[in-house]
Amino acid sequence: MIVAGFGFRASATADSLADAYGRAGGGAGRLATAADKARSDAMIAFASQVAVPLVGVLPDELTKQATLTLSTASQNQRDVGSVAEAAALAAAGPGARLLAPRVISADRLATCALASTLPEGETS
């Protein structure tokens, strides 16, 4: 399964999220972000547009994840290098790996990262 993780500013719109998702490659079976951000109007609208389930990730699960990139804002506000990368990894579950570093929307208000985990019993 592929999970798309998102980080975004309060001023981000559903279009900001859609742009970041498209730049990341799309095709996710699940969306994820920080639990409090999962209740934002923009995230709810975007999840509805793409008709993909949305998962809110708790803060302690975000901080457990090793990210490829470091956002100063994410580090200062959430104690994690990238909310998008951490959310994707946490929601994908044990053994998940990032497919690439996070990408940033054209308006610079949203980020998206894709993570994948192998089906049980498969090895890479």
All heavy atoms as an XYZ file, in Angstrom:
854
protein
N       0.836     -1.183      0.000
C       0.000      0.000      0.000
C       0.876      1.239      0.000
O       1.910      1.294      0.654
C      -0.894      0.032      1.231
C      -1.502      1.400      1.347
S      -2.720      1.809      2.575
C      -3.657      0.409      2.847
N       0.428      2.243     -0.714
C       1.110      3.543     -0.726
C       0.282      4.527      0.092
O      -0.937      4.601     -0.051
C       1.294      4.068     -2.164
C       2.243      3.140     -2.935
C       1.828      5.494     -2.163
C       2.423      3.496     -4.377
N       0.970      5.253      0.957
C       0.346      6.285      1.785
C       0.952      7.632      1.420
O       2.167      7.761      1.322
C       0.557      6.011      3.290
C      -0.033      7.129      4.132
C      -0.030      4.668      3.684
N       0.088      8.621      1.221
C       0.532      9.997      0.981
C       0.426     10.768      2.283
O      -0.656     10.892      2.850
C      -0.328     10.657     -0.090
N       1.555     11.243      2.761
C       1.586     12.059      3.976
C       1.650     13.525      3.606
O       2.272     13.900      2.604
N       0.999     14.358      4.416
C       0.930     15.789      4.147
C       1.341     16.603      5.359
O       0.996     16.281      6.491
C      -0.502     16.202      3.774
C      -0.949     15.677      2.455
C      -1.525     14.425      2.354
C      -0.757     16.414      1.297
C      -1.928     13.921      1.129
C      -1.146     15.919      0.069
C      -1.736     14.668     -0.010
N       2.031     17.683      5.063
C       2.275     18.757      6.009
C       1.803     20.018      5.320
O       1.913     20.129      4.095
N       1.230     20.943      6.062
C       0.742     22.153      5.412
C       0.503     23.263      6.412
O       0.289     23.026      7.593
C      -0.535     21.876      4.597
C      -1.650     21.234      5.370
C      -2.666     21.998      5.919
C      -1.690     19.869      5.538
C      -3.703     21.407      6.622
C      -2.719     19.260      6.234
C      -3.739     20.036      6.776
N       0.560     24.473      5.897
C       0.290     25.669      6.694
C      -1.215     25.855      6.835
O      -1.997     25.345      6.026
C       0.910     26.883      6.034
C       2.431     26.787      5.945
C       3.027     28.085      5.441
N       4.455     27.950      5.255
C       5.360     28.129      6.220
N       4.979     28.436      7.445
N       6.651     28.006      5.965
N      -1.616     26.621      7.829
C      -3.040     26.866      8.073
C      -3.712     27.522      6.880
O      -4.904     27.319      6.639
C      -3.218     27.725      9.323
N      -2.957     28.272      6.097
C      -3.534     28.967      4.942
C      -3.606     28.098      3.682
O      -4.090     28.548      2.642
C      -2.744     30.240      4.641
O      -1.383     29.927      4.422
N      -3.164     26.855      3.759
C      -3.226     25.960      2.598
C      -4.675     25.674      2.229
O      -5.563     25.645      3.088
C      -2.500     24.659      2.895
N      -4.898     25.454      0.946
C      -6.230     25.119      0.440
C      -6.212     23.679     -0.080
O      -5.144     23.054     -0.188
C      -6.611     26.051     -0.723
O      -5.690     25.812     -1.807
C      -6.562     27.520     -0.301
N      -7.384     23.185     -0.434
C      -7.452     21.862     -1.049
C      -6.627     21.840     -2.330
O      -6.010     20.818     -2.661
C      -8.905     21.482     -1.318
N      -6.591     22.954     -3.050
C      -5.776     23.039     -4.265
C      -4.286     22.935     -3.948
O      -3.531     22.330     -4.714
C      -6.060     24.333     -5.021
C      -7.420     24.338     -5.695
O      -8.003     23.255     -5.903
O      -7.913     25.440     -6.009
N      -3.857     23.515     -2.834
C      -2.447     23.395     -2.405
C      -2.103     21.926     -2.176
O      -1.054     21.440     -2.628
C      -2.211     24.153     -1.095
O      -2.572     25.497     -1.159
N      -2.983     21.231     -1.482
C      -2.762     19.817     -1.192
C      -2.781     18.987     -2.471
O      -1.942     18.102     -2.656
C      -3.815     19.319     -0.205
C      -3.776     20.003      1.171
C      -5.035     19.700      1.956
C      -2.539     19.614      1.943
N      -3.716     19.281     -3.366
C      -3.799     18.557     -4.634
C      -2.538     18.759     -5.464
O      -2.037     17.809     -6.094
C      -5.028     19.011     -5.418
N      -2.007     19.968     -5.470
C      -0.788     20.246     -6.224
C       0.386     19.452     -5.655
O       1.139     18.823     -6.408
C      -0.490     21.742     -6.215
C       0.743     22.071     -7.033
O       0.766     21.741     -8.238
O       1.695     22.637     -6.465
N       0.551     19.455     -4.337
C       1.635     18.697     -3.716
C       1.481     17.203     -4.004
O       2.455     16.517     -4.339
C       1.666     18.963     -2.213
N       0.266     16.703     -3.907
C      -0.028     15.288     -4.170
C       0.331     14.927     -5.613
O       0.978     13.908     -5.864
C      -1.503     15.046     -3.890
C      -1.989     13.623     -4.030
C      -1.510     12.604     -3.212
C      -2.978     13.304     -4.952
C      -1.992     11.310     -3.315
C      -3.471     12.018     -5.062
C      -2.973     11.020     -4.243
O      -3.461      9.737     -4.341
N      -0.058     15.757     -6.545
C       0.267     15.515     -7.945
C       1.759     15.529     -8.200
O       2.290     14.699     -8.946
N       2.455     16.456     -7.578
C       3.910     16.542     -7.742
C       4.620     15.325     -7.156
O       5.673     14.920     -7.638
C       4.442     17.815     -7.088
C       4.078     19.078     -7.837
C       4.403     20.331     -7.006
N       3.966     21.513     -7.701
C       4.765     22.300     -8.410
N       6.052     22.051     -8.493
N       4.272     23.349     -9.020
N       4.022     14.749     -6.089
C       4.605     13.561     -5.465
C       4.352     12.300     -6.292
O       5.038     11.300     -6.127
C       4.052     13.380     -4.056
N       3.344     12.340     -7.139
C       3.051     11.197     -7.992
C       1.669     10.604     -7.795
O       1.214      9.797     -8.603
N       0.984     10.988     -6.704
C      -0.375     10.506     -6.470
C      -0.442      9.006     -6.328
O       0.541      8.338     -6.031
N      -1.633      8.456     -6.534
C      -1.830      7.016     -6.518
C      -1.878      6.361     -5.150
O      -1.741      5.145     -5.047
N      -2.099      7.128     -4.106
C      -2.102      6.568     -2.758
C      -3.433      5.895     -2.427
O      -4.482      6.296     -2.898
C      -1.816      7.667     -1.733
N      -3.353      4.899     -1.570
C      -4.544      4.224     -1.073
C      -4.997      4.770      0.255
O      -6.051      4.402      0.774
N      -4.182      5.658      0.830
C      -4.501      6.277      2.111
C      -3.785      7.619      2.179
O      -2.684      7.761      1.666
C      -4.029      5.375      3.253
C      -4.333      5.895      4.642
C      -3.858      4.952      5.738
N      -4.505      3.657      5.588
C      -3.994      2.510      6.017
N      -2.822      2.484      6.608
N      -4.641      1.384      5.853
N      -4.423      8.588      2.821
C      -3.822      9.890      3.086
C      -3.552      9.990      4.579
O      -4.296      9.424      5.383
C      -4.763     11.024      2.675
C      -5.347     10.986      1.270
C      -6.288     12.164      1.056
C      -4.254     10.974      0.221
N      -2.523     10.742      4.955
C      -2.195     10.897      6.367
C      -1.616     12.278      6.631
O      -0.948     12.858      5.772
C      -1.191      9.830      6.802
N      -1.884     12.779      7.815
C      -1.297     14.023      8.288
C      -1.358     14.010      9.809
O      -1.887     13.070     10.407
C      -2.020     15.253      7.688
O      -1.233     16.427      7.981
C      -3.424     15.423      8.215
N      -0.835     15.044     10.431
C      -0.924     15.167     11.888
C      -2.399     15.157     12.295
O      -3.254     15.688     11.585
C      -0.252     16.458     12.338
N      -2.699     14.538     13.420
C      -4.086     14.343     13.853
C      -4.883     15.644     13.885
O      -6.026     15.683     13.414
C      -4.114     13.663     15.218
N      -4.292     16.719     14.395
C      -5.036     17.979     14.465
C      -5.278     18.564     13.074
O      -6.321     19.155     12.815
C      -4.333     18.995     15.365
C      -2.924     19.344     14.898
O      -2.168     18.438     14.515
O      -2.582     20.542     14.947
N      -4.350     18.349     12.151
C      -4.503     18.873     10.791
C      -5.514     18.051      9.979
O      -6.060     18.534      9.000
C      -3.156     18.914     10.079
C      -2.255     20.009     10.638
C      -1.028     20.139      9.791
C      -0.236     21.358     10.173
N      -0.779     22.596      9.654
N      -5.756     16.815     10.383
C      -6.721     15.971      9.671
C      -8.136     16.537      9.778
O      -9.004     16.177      8.984
C      -6.675     14.541     10.215
N      -8.364     17.426     10.719
C      -9.688     18.036     10.907
C      -9.822     19.375     10.180
O     -10.859     20.023     10.274
C      -9.960     18.219     12.399
C     -10.043     16.902     13.157
C     -10.449     17.093     14.603
N      -9.493     17.875     15.366
C      -8.485     17.381     16.069
N      -8.279     16.083     16.091
N      -7.676     18.170     16.736
N      -8.788     19.779      9.441
C      -8.853     21.066      8.742
C      -9.797     20.966      7.539
O      -9.930     19.912      6.919
C      -7.470     21.515      8.284
O      -7.093     20.808      7.126
N     -10.427     22.073      7.226
C     -11.344     22.111      6.081
C     -10.647     21.726      4.789
O     -11.202     20.989      3.966
C     -11.975     23.503      5.940
C     -12.944     23.830      7.060
O     -13.411     22.897      7.751
O     -13.243     25.028      7.237
N      -9.422     22.222      4.584
C      -8.692     21.939      3.347
C      -8.401     20.444      3.216
O      -8.584     19.866      2.136
C      -7.395     22.740      3.291
N      -7.962     19.810      4.288
C      -7.624     18.387      4.230
C      -8.865     17.544      4.017
O      -8.856     16.601      3.207
C      -6.902     17.974      5.518
C      -6.261     16.611      5.450
S      -4.740     16.604      4.476
C      -5.108     15.316      3.308
N      -9.938     17.874      4.695
C     -11.194     17.136      4.529
C     -11.704     17.275      3.099
O     -12.124     16.291      2.478
C     -12.244     17.609      5.554
C     -11.805     17.181      6.964
C     -13.633     17.070      5.225
C     -12.594     17.832      8.086
N     -11.639     18.484      2.552
C     -12.098     18.714      1.182
C     -11.241     17.939      0.183
O     -11.765     17.312     -0.745
C     -12.078     20.201      0.854
N      -9.927     17.967      0.368
C      -9.044     17.249     -0.550
C      -9.298     15.745     -0.481
O      -9.406     15.078     -1.523
C      -7.575     17.568     -0.262
C      -6.643     16.720     -1.068
C      -6.552     16.886     -2.447
C      -5.890     15.730     -0.475
C      -5.716     16.080     -3.208
C      -5.050     14.920     -1.230
C      -4.969     15.097     -2.594
N      -9.392     15.190      0.723
C      -9.645     13.751      0.879
C     -10.953     13.356      0.202
O     -11.043     12.303     -0.438
C      -9.659     13.371      2.353
N     -11.941     14.213      0.305
C     -13.226     13.961     -0.347
C     -13.087     13.996     -1.867
O     -13.648     13.146     -2.572
C     -14.246     14.993      0.121
O     -15.474     14.814     -0.529
N     -12.310     14.947     -2.379
C     -12.102     15.068     -3.833
C     -11.454     13.825     -4.422
O     -11.840     13.367     -5.495
C     -11.207     16.269     -4.147
C     -11.866     17.605     -4.020
C     -10.858     18.744     -4.172
O      -9.704     18.538     -4.523
N     -11.304     19.961     -3.898
N     -10.458     13.287     -3.732
C      -9.739     12.131     -4.270
C     -10.350     10.808     -3.812
O      -9.938      9.748     -4.260
C      -8.225     12.178     -3.952
C      -7.560     13.350     -4.651
C      -7.958     12.197     -2.460
N     -11.325     10.881     -2.904
C     -12.037      9.697     -2.401
C     -11.080      8.639     -1.852
O     -11.158      7.458     -2.190
C     -12.950      9.126     -3.477
N     -10.149      9.117     -1.011
C      -9.171      8.242     -0.375
C      -9.293      8.432      1.133
O      -9.409      9.564      1.598
C      -7.737      8.573     -0.871
C      -6.698      7.769     -0.131
C      -7.635      8.335     -2.371
N      -9.265      7.342      1.931
C      -9.376      7.470      3.384
C      -8.247      8.322      3.974
O      -7.106      8.266      3.506
C      -9.277      6.035      3.897
C      -9.548      5.168      2.717
C      -9.156      5.950      1.495
N      -8.586      9.058      5.005
C      -7.656      9.965      5.681
C      -7.400      9.477      7.098
O      -8.339      9.156      7.829
C      -8.251     11.374      5.710
C      -7.523     12.438      6.519
C      -6.119     12.670      5.984
C      -8.336     13.728      6.507
N      -6.125      9.449      7.479
C      -5.703      9.038      8.815
C      -5.029     10.207      9.501
O      -4.161     10.852      8.913
C      -4.704      7.855      8.724
C      -4.155      7.498     10.091
C      -5.343      6.658      8.061
N      -5.400     10.464     10.742
C      -4.714     11.451     11.569
C      -3.682     10.745     12.432
O      -4.007      9.768     13.120
N      -2.449     11.199     12.377
C      -1.351     10.563     13.115
C      -1.066     11.363     14.383
O      -0.881     12.582     14.327
C      -0.087     10.468     12.232
C       1.055      9.809     12.987
C      -0.394      9.712     10.941
N      -1.017     10.672     15.503
C      -0.767     11.320     16.794
C       0.675     11.823     16.889
O       1.586     11.245     16.276
C      -1.063     10.348     17.930
C      -2.521      9.903     18.026
C      -2.682      8.812     19.089
C      -3.430     11.086     18.328
N       0.883     12.877     17.675
C       2.225     13.476     17.778
C       3.332     12.501     18.146
O       4.418     12.555     17.552
C       2.053     14.546     18.862
C       0.604     14.907     18.803
C      -0.111     13.628     18.448
N       3.093     11.593     19.086
C       4.159     10.667     19.482
C       4.527      9.695     18.367
O       5.666      9.243     18.282
C       3.814      9.928     20.775
C       2.599      9.028     20.645
O       1.633      9.399     19.949
O       2.618      7.935     21.251
N       3.598      9.402     17.466
C       3.905      8.550     16.323
C       4.697      9.313     15.263
O       5.549      8.744     14.588
C       2.633      7.962     15.716
C       1.973      6.923     16.602
C       2.878      5.733     16.891
O       3.538      5.223     15.965
O       2.941      5.315     18.066
N       4.408     10.608     15.120
C       5.171     11.429     14.176
C       6.636     11.516     14.589
O       7.531     11.354     13.760
C       4.585     12.842     14.089
C       3.248     13.016     13.382
C       2.771     14.457     13.511
C       3.334     12.607     11.923
N       6.870     11.781     15.867
C       8.245     12.008     16.325
C       9.097     10.745     16.325
O      10.317     10.834     16.410
C       8.269     12.663     17.716
O       7.586     11.822     18.643
C       7.620     14.038     17.682
N       8.496      9.587     16.209
C       9.246      8.324     16.152
C       9.857      8.068     14.782
O      10.691      7.179     14.631
C       8.325      7.143     16.481
C       7.899      7.053     17.907
C       6.981      5.847     18.074
C       6.397      5.794     19.461
N       5.443      4.664     19.597
N       9.437      8.818     13.776
C       9.832      8.529     12.396
C      11.107      9.273     11.995
O      11.267     10.446     12.305
C       8.705      8.917     11.436
C       7.353      8.350     11.785
C       7.330      6.843     11.918
O       7.929      6.128     11.114
N       6.637      6.355     12.936
N      11.980      8.571     11.296
C      13.193      9.180     10.743
C      12.854      9.714      9.350
O      12.417      8.958      8.486
C      14.311      8.153     10.653
N      13.039     11.008      9.158
C      12.691     11.629      7.885
C      13.940     11.910      7.049
O      15.041     12.014      7.589
C      11.905     12.931      8.111
O      12.722     13.862      8.825
C      10.626     12.672      8.910
N      13.737     12.043      5.742
C      14.847     12.332      4.843
C      15.189     13.815      4.803
O      16.314     14.184      4.500
C      14.508     11.868      3.417
C      14.324     10.375      3.215
C      13.898     10.077      1.773
C      15.605      9.624      3.557
N      14.183     14.652      5.056
C      14.405     16.095      4.964
C      14.167     16.754      6.315
O      13.587     16.155      7.225
C      13.492     16.742      3.905
O      12.136     16.576      4.296
C      13.718     16.120      2.533
N      14.605     17.994      6.410
C      14.441     18.754      7.646
C      13.858     20.122      7.337
O      14.487     20.938      6.667
C      15.783     18.927      8.364
C      15.751     19.800      9.606
C      14.874     19.186     10.690
C      17.149     20.018     10.137
N      12.654     20.328      7.818
C      12.004     21.632      7.745
C      12.163     22.288      9.109
O      11.776     21.702     10.125
C      10.522     21.459      7.418
O       9.780     22.589      7.818
N      12.714     23.472      9.128
C      12.879     24.178     10.398
C      11.533     24.402     11.069
O      11.403     24.228     12.285
C      13.598     25.527     10.170
O      14.842     25.269      9.518
C      13.861     26.243     11.471
N      10.519     24.757     10.288
C       9.181     24.975     10.857
C       8.642     23.688     11.480
O       8.118     23.709     12.603
C       8.227     25.488      9.785
N       8.768     22.562     10.794
C       8.296     21.280     11.330
C       9.077     20.899     12.586
O       8.505     20.409     13.562
C       8.434     20.167     10.296
O       7.549     20.360      9.234
N      10.377     21.122     12.542
C      11.208     20.784     13.692
C      10.810     21.630     14.902
O      10.660     21.109     16.003
C      12.689     20.989     13.360
C      13.615     20.451     14.421
C      13.533     18.938     14.550
O      13.638     18.212     13.565
N      13.344     18.460     15.749
N      10.614     22.923     14.692
C      10.272     23.815     15.800
C       8.869     23.589     16.336
O       8.646     23.666     17.544
C      10.424     25.277     15.371
C      11.866     25.667     15.154
O      12.784     25.019     15.645
N      12.083     26.717     14.385
N       7.912     23.314     15.454
C       6.521     23.192     15.877
C       6.119     21.773     16.252
O       5.240     21.581     17.096
C       5.595     23.699     14.771
C       5.754     25.182     14.513
C       4.977     25.642     13.290
O       4.155     24.924     12.743
N       5.250     26.856     12.845
N       6.729     20.760     15.619
C       6.275     19.377     15.798
C       7.365     18.416     16.256
O       7.091     17.233     16.449
C       5.689     18.850     14.486
C       4.599     19.702     13.901
C       3.274     19.213     14.299
N       2.219     20.060     13.772
C       0.956     19.844     13.992
N       0.575     18.808     14.701
N       0.049     20.657     13.500
N       8.599     18.912     16.376
C       9.738     18.088     16.776
C       9.964     16.913     15.813
O      10.278     15.801     16.223
C       9.570     17.596     18.212
C      10.877     17.112     18.816
O      11.951     17.594     18.387
O      10.833     16.238     19.701
N       9.780     17.198     14.525
C       9.990     16.193     13.488
C      10.533     16.909     12.252
O      10.194     18.064     12.000
C       8.678     15.432     13.184
C       7.617     16.332     12.594
C       8.918     14.230     12.309
N      11.384     16.241     11.508
C      12.004     16.870     10.350
C      11.040     17.238      9.246
O      11.181     18.268      8.606
N      10.048     16.404      9.014
C       9.049     16.644      7.967
C       7.748     15.994      8.390
O       7.696     14.770      8.566
C       9.507     16.050      6.633
O       8.420     15.962      5.725
N       6.699     16.777      8.553
C       5.395     16.225      8.915
C       4.900     15.304      7.813
O       4.378     14.218      8.075
C       4.371     17.341      9.219
C       2.969     16.770      9.413
C       4.796     18.136     10.451
N       5.073     15.701      6.564
C       4.607     14.885      5.439
C       5.278     13.512      5.439
O       4.602     12.480      5.340
C       4.861     15.602      4.118
N       6.592     13.492      5.552
C       7.319     12.222      5.543
C       6.978     11.372      6.756
O       6.727     10.171      6.635
C       8.824     12.487      5.478
C       9.261     13.093      4.167
C      10.720     13.490      4.123
O      11.481     13.236      5.098
O      11.128     14.079      3.101
N       6.940     11.988      7.936
C       6.643     11.247      9.161
C       5.225     10.685      9.147
O       4.995      9.545      9.552
C       6.856     12.140     10.380
N       4.267     11.472      8.677
C       2.880     11.003      8.617
C       2.748      9.826      7.656
O       2.068      8.838      7.957
C       1.951     12.143      8.209
N       3.396      9.921      6.503
C       3.337      8.829      5.534
C       3.925      7.547      6.117
O       3.330      6.474      6.014
C       4.068      9.226      4.249
N       5.085      7.661      6.740
C       5.736      6.486      7.324
C       4.903      5.883      8.451
O       4.710      4.665      8.511
C       7.123      6.867      7.849
C       8.175      7.137      6.785
C       9.386      7.825      7.400
C       8.579      5.842      6.086
N       4.411      6.721      9.348
C       3.630      6.227     10.478
C       2.357      5.525     10.013
O       2.002      4.451     10.506
C       3.290      7.372     11.426
N       1.662      6.120      9.054
C       0.404      5.538      8.578
C       0.624      4.284      7.739
O      -0.251      3.419      7.685
C      -0.382      6.578      7.788
N       1.775      4.167      7.098
C       2.068      2.971      6.301
C       2.419      1.785      7.192
O       2.281      0.642      6.775
C       3.190      3.253      5.305
N       2.888      2.050      8.404
C       3.140      0.983      9.365
C       4.567      0.480      9.383
O       5.432      0.976      8.663
N       4.801     -0.531     10.213
C       6.148     -1.082     10.378
C       6.745     -1.527      9.042
O       6.058     -2.099      8.195
C       5.935     -2.285     11.301
C       4.658     -1.987     12.021
C       3.816     -1.217     11.044
N       8.007     -1.234      8.879
C       8.705     -1.615      7.664
C       8.503     -0.662      6.496
O       9.006     -0.900      5.409
N       7.773      0.416      6.722
C       7.512      1.374      5.643
C       8.800      2.091      5.249
O       9.711      2.256      6.050
C       6.463      2.387      6.080
N       8.814      2.519      3.984
C       9.950      3.304      3.503
C       9.415      4.419      2.616
O       8.372      4.271      1.955
C      10.933      2.439      2.729
C      10.333      1.819      1.489
C      11.330      0.946      0.747
N      10.708      0.270     -0.368
C      10.408      0.835     -1.537
N      10.697      2.096     -1.753
N       9.831      0.143     -2.496
N      10.121      5.526      2.619
C       9.742      6.636      1.751
C      10.129      6.317      0.318
O      11.209      5.767      0.072
C      10.421      7.925      2.199
C       9.924      8.505      3.515
C      10.830      9.639      3.980
C       8.490      8.987      3.387
N       9.267      6.677     -0.617
C       9.580      6.472     -2.026
C      10.489      7.576     -2.548
O      11.234      7.368     -3.503
C       8.293      6.412     -2.845
C       7.336      5.286     -2.443
C       6.106      5.291     -3.332
C       8.031      3.928     -2.493
N      10.431      8.745     -1.902
C      11.261      9.897     -2.261
C      11.095     10.943     -1.161
O      10.152     10.864     -0.369
C      10.835     10.472     -3.607
N      11.967     11.931     -1.104
C      11.763     13.027     -0.150
C      10.467     13.782     -0.468
O       9.941     13.700     -1.581
C      12.969     13.936     -0.375
C      13.984     13.092     -1.061
C      13.210     12.086     -1.863
N       9.988     14.528      0.483
C       8.765     15.323      0.317
C       8.903     16.282     -0.857
O      10.008     16.694     -1.218
C       8.461     16.116      1.579
C       9.491     17.194      1.859
C       9.262     17.855      3.212
N      10.434     18.598      3.617
C      10.596     19.899      3.447
N       9.655     20.621      2.875
N      11.691     20.499      3.842
N       7.775     16.634     -1.429
C       7.726     17.662     -2.467
C       6.867     18.806     -1.941
O       6.042     18.626     -1.045
C       7.168     17.126     -3.804
C       8.081     16.056     -4.379
C       5.764     16.599     -3.639
N       7.075     19.975     -2.521
C       6.406     21.185     -2.049
C       5.485     21.698     -3.143
O       5.859     21.736     -4.317
C       7.445     22.261     -1.663
C       8.407     21.704     -0.604
C       6.757     23.527     -1.162
C       9.606     22.575     -0.323
N       4.284     22.117     -2.746
C       3.335     22.685     -3.706
C       3.881     23.982     -4.286
O       4.736     24.636     -3.686
C       1.981     22.942     -3.029
O       2.119     23.889     -1.985
N       3.370     24.352     -5.452
C       3.819     25.571     -6.124
C       3.622     26.809     -5.257
O       4.443     27.726     -5.281
C       3.096     25.735     -7.456
N       2.556     26.831     -4.455
C       2.309     27.995     -3.594
C       3.083     27.926     -2.278
O       2.983     28.811     -1.450
C       0.808     28.188     -3.347
C       0.155     27.038     -2.588
O       0.866     26.127     -2.080
O      -1.093     27.039     -2.514
N       3.838     26.846     -2.092
C       4.706     26.624     -0.924
C       3.924     26.506      0.383
O       4.470     26.692      1.464
C       5.799     27.691     -0.836
C       6.597     27.774     -2.143
C       7.934     28.417     -2.037
N       8.841     27.868     -1.060
C       9.604     26.779     -1.196
N       9.521     26.059     -2.273
N      10.428     26.408     -0.245
N       2.663     26.130      0.302
C       1.825     26.008      1.502
C       1.614     24.565      1.947
O       1.110     24.323      3.043
C       0.461     26.671      1.266
C       0.495     28.172      0.997
C      -0.911     28.679      0.708
C       1.122     28.920      2.166
N       1.997     23.598      1.103
C       1.773     22.190      1.426
C       2.936     21.334      0.950
O       3.597     21.661     -0.037
C       0.479     21.703      0.773
N       3.161     20.240      1.678
C       4.153     19.253      1.267
C       3.485     17.888      1.245
O       2.512     17.638      1.954
C       5.368     19.211      2.218
O       4.928     18.888      3.539
C       6.102     20.544      2.233
N       4.037     17.003      0.435
C       3.519     15.644      0.334
C       4.683     14.687      0.155
O       5.639     14.986     -0.573
C       2.550     15.519     -0.836
S       1.826     13.865     -1.030
N       4.602     13.543      0.823
C       5.582     12.475      0.655
C       4.829     11.156      0.567
O       3.800     10.973      1.215
C       6.551     12.443      1.837
N       5.340     10.257     -0.243
C       4.740      8.932     -0.391
C       5.599      7.897      0.310
O       6.828      7.894      0.175
C       4.607      8.563     -1.864
C       3.788      9.500     -2.745
C       3.785      8.994     -4.187
C       2.382      9.653     -2.222
N       4.927      7.013      1.049
C       5.606      5.894      1.708
C       4.911      4.609      1.303
O       3.720      4.600      0.988
C       5.586      6.052      3.222
N       5.666      3.537      1.325
C       5.142      2.240      0.931
C       5.605      1.185      1.916
O       6.671      1.297      2.519
C       5.660      1.893     -0.463
O       5.295      0.590     -0.826
N       4.798      0.172      2.045
C       5.192     -0.992      2.816
C       4.873     -2.219      1.986
O       3.906     -2.226      1.218
C       4.491     -1.032      4.188
O       5.040     -2.078      4.959
C       3.005     -1.206      4.074
N       5.704     -3.228      2.072
C       5.474     -4.445      1.314
C       4.361     -5.247      1.954
O       4.248     -5.276      3.181
C       6.748     -5.285      1.289
C       7.933     -4.704      0.532
C       9.176     -5.559      0.756
C       7.619     -4.623     -0.942
N       3.549     -5.918      1.165
C       2.540     -6.801      1.742
C       3.211     -7.865      2.602
O       4.345     -8.261      2.342
C       1.862     -7.428      0.522
C       2.148     -6.481     -0.603
C       3.479     -5.881     -0.281
N       2.513     -8.331      3.620
C       3.058     -9.311      4.537
C       3.556    -10.535      3.766
O       2.888    -11.031      2.866
C       1.985     -9.722      5.548
C       2.584    -10.437      6.739
C       1.623    -10.495      7.889
O       0.880     -9.523      8.095
O       1.621    -11.532      8.569
N       4.748    -10.991      4.127
C       5.323    -12.167      3.485
C       6.223    -11.856      2.314
O       6.984    -12.713      1.874
N       6.154    -10.629      1.761
C       7.013    -10.268      0.631
C       8.293     -9.641      1.131
O       8.318     -8.993      2.169
C       6.300     -9.283     -0.294
C       5.227     -9.926     -1.143
C       4.727     -8.990     -2.208
O       5.493     -8.129     -2.678
O       3.546     -9.127     -2.570
N       9.353     -9.806      0.370
C      10.628     -9.147      0.676
C      11.064     -8.360     -0.538
O      10.688     -8.669     -1.657
C      11.718    -10.187      1.062
O      11.905    -11.063     -0.033
C      11.320    -10.956      2.318
N      11.865     -7.348     -0.291
C      12.336     -6.539     -1.416
C      13.566     -7.187     -1.948
O      14.062     -7.156     -2.926
C      12.608     -5.115     -1.001
O      13.587     -5.075      0.010
